[in-house]
Amino acid sequence: MIGRLSGILAEKNPPQVVVDVQGVGYELEVPMSTYYNLPANGDRVVLLTHFVVREDGHFLYGFATEGERLAFRHLLKVSGVGPRLALAVLSGLSVNDLSLVIARQEVGRLTKVPGIGTKTAERLLLELKGKLPDALLAAGAAAPEAARGDILNALLALGYNDREAAAALKQLPADVSTAEGIRQALRLLSRV
């Protein structure tokens, strides 16, 4: 099994990348969360991988962090979820957001991901409850969980997308209250 690739980033064509490892080009599919954090073509890159062998081919998936790869593997264990849908989930939600969505059983946030309907979202919530490690949840919770969730929901209600809201949340102090967190996040987002 191929667990990690370290080489030169040769090509980037979302969601596929090619990593040149000593003259051999490995084609990988990556979630958009990984894609956005890749260096420029020609630069060195290290990606964790997940290798899938099926009747119709061999497929390699790449991830910037162990948390993304772990979440991908848990998503694949859910009935009816294949690699493409798992990548779509990780492209639409960060690992920390996915952990929060599962912990709070938020069907609506999952149905915003292309390809996920209500039934699939409910199945994901049911089968993943308690499976994603608490460490993934804790890693993304800079503010207390309740305040962080309220701030996120307020930003989403105001029309910001998941990525914008998550980026603003990462910049907030650890002990921020809900009201002050919303004010600070709006100030941060107005600068963009």
N, C-alpha and C positions, 0 to 999 in steps of 0.2 A: 504494500500500500504506500502511496505517496502522501506524506504527512506535512511536508513543508517544501517550498521552493524559494531559493535565493538566487537572484540573477539580475539581469538588466531588463527593464521594462521596454519591450520592443514595439508594441502596438497597444492602442486603447480605442476600442470601438464598443461603446456601452451596449450591453453589459459584459462584453468579452474583452479580455486582455491577453496579450501574448508575452510570456516571460522567457527570455533567452538564458538558458542555463548551460554555459560552456558549449555553445553552438547548437543546442537543441531547443527549439521553440515550443513551449508548453502553452496550449490554449486553455484558458480558464474562464468560467463565468463567475462574476462577482456581484454581490448586492451593491446597490448604488451608494450605500453608506461607506463601503470600502472604496468604490470607484472615485468618489469625491476626494478621498484622502490619498490617492496615489500620487507619486512624484511625476515629473515630466518624462516623456519618452527619452530613453537613453540613460536614465538614472537607475541606480541600484534599488531593488525592491525585495522585500521578504514577505511572502504570503503563506499562511497556514492553509492547508488544503483538505478537501474531502473528495475521495475518489469513488465514483459510482460505475458499476459494470452492469449493463442491461443487454438484452438480446439485440437491440438496435444500435449499440455502441458503448464506448467507454467515455465517461464524462468527468471532468475535473472542475471543482468549484474552489474558489479562493476567498480568503477572509483576512482582514487586517488584524483582527484580535481573536483571542481564544474564546471570548464571550460570544462573538458572532458565530463562530464555528459550532460551539456547543448549542446555541439556540437553533441553528440550522439542523443539527442532528436530532434535536428534540422535535422540531417541526416535522421532520421526515417520518417520525414514528407515529404521527397522527394519521388515522385512517383517512384516505382520500387526498392526502397532501403529498405532492411530489416535489422534486427539486425546483421546478420553475415557480410554483406557488410559494415555496419556502423562501426563495430569493425575493419574490414580490413582497412578502411580509417584511423581510429584513430591509428591503429598499424603502418601504413605506413607514416603518417604525424602527427606531433604534432598539438595541437589545434592552436598554433600561426602560424605554417606553413600553416595549412588549411585556416585560416583567410586571410593570405597573398595571397595564391593561388586564393581564391575567389575574393579578392579585385582586383587582377591583371588579373583575368580571364585566368589563365594558364592551359589550357586543358592538355598539355603535362605532367605536374607534376602529375595530377590526374590519367592519364592513366598508370603511373608507378605502381599504386596500383593494386595488383592482384585482378582480378574480375571486373575491371572497364575498359570498352571500351570507345571509343570516344563519342558515343551517350550518355552513362550514365554520362560521365564527363561533357559534355555540359549541360545536364539536371541539374546536381548538381550545376554547376556554375550559371545557369539561376535561379533556384529556391532558392538558398542560398544567392544570391547577396543582400546585405543589411540586411540579417537576423541575421548573427552572430554579436553579439554586438561589437562595436568599442573598448570596454574595452579589449576584448580578443586580438584584434590586437595590441592595445597599450601595453598590458602586455608583449608581446614578442619583442617589438621593442626597444632594448637598444640603437641602433644607429638610425640615421635618416632613415626613411623607404626606400628612394631611394638608399642610400649607402648600407644599409643592404641587400636589394634585389640584388644589383649588386654583392656584396661579395658572397652571397649565390649562385647566378648563376655561378660565376667564379669557386667556389669550386666544384659545380656539373659538370661543363664542364671539370674540371681537373680529374674527375673520383671518387671523394669522394661521399659516399652515403648520403642520407638526414639526417640520425642520426648523422654521423660524422660532417657534415657541420653545423648542428644546435648546436651541442655541442661546436664547435669552436666559433660560433657567440655569444653564451651566455657569453663567456669569454672576449669579446672585450670591450674596453671602449665605453662610450656612444657617445662621439664626434669624433669617428674615421672616417677618410676619406676612400673612396673606396680603393684607392691604398694601403694605410697603413693598412687597415683592411685585405686585401688579404694577404699582407706580414705577418702580425701577425698571421692570421689564419693558414697559411702554416707552420709557425714556431711551433705553437701549435700542429698541426696535425702530424708534423714530429717527435715529441717526443713520440707519442703513440706507 
